[in-house]
Amino acid sequence: MSNDVLIPLLAVFTIVAVAAFAIWQRGRVAQSKNDMRRSSFTQVHGEAPRPNRPGTDH
């Protein structure tokens, strides 16, 4: 195989492998939480932020 074919093939394979791994890990996290919906961060996003910790007021 020449480099003209091998390099793009490896690039596509790497992208597919990383995406498959990320999807697999997302499924494992959801299963361990016993919640197949999105994370709690995305559910509560948009609410008022929590107050600053003491000593960090700007």
Secondary structure as the mmCIF struct_conf table of DSSP 4:
data_model
#
loop_
_struct_conf.conf_type_id
_struct_conf.id
_struct_conf.beg_label_comp_id
_struct_conf.beg_label_asym_id
_struct_conf.beg_label_seq_id
_struct_conf.end_label_comp_id
_struct_conf.end_label_asym_id
_struct_conf.end_label_seq_id
HELX_RH_AL_P HELX_RH_AL_P1 ASN A 3 SER A 32
TURN_TY1_P TURN_TY1_P1 LYS A 33 ASN A 34
BEND BEND1 ARG A 37 ARG A 37
HELX_RH_AL_P HELX_RH_AL_P2 SER A 40 VAL A 44
TURN_TY1_P TURN_TY1_P2 HIS A 45 GLY A 46
BEND BEND2 GLU A 47 GLU A 47
HELX_LH_PP_P HELX_LH_PP_P1 ALA A 48 ARG A 53
TURN_TY1_P TURN_TY1_P3 PRO A 54 GLY A 55
#
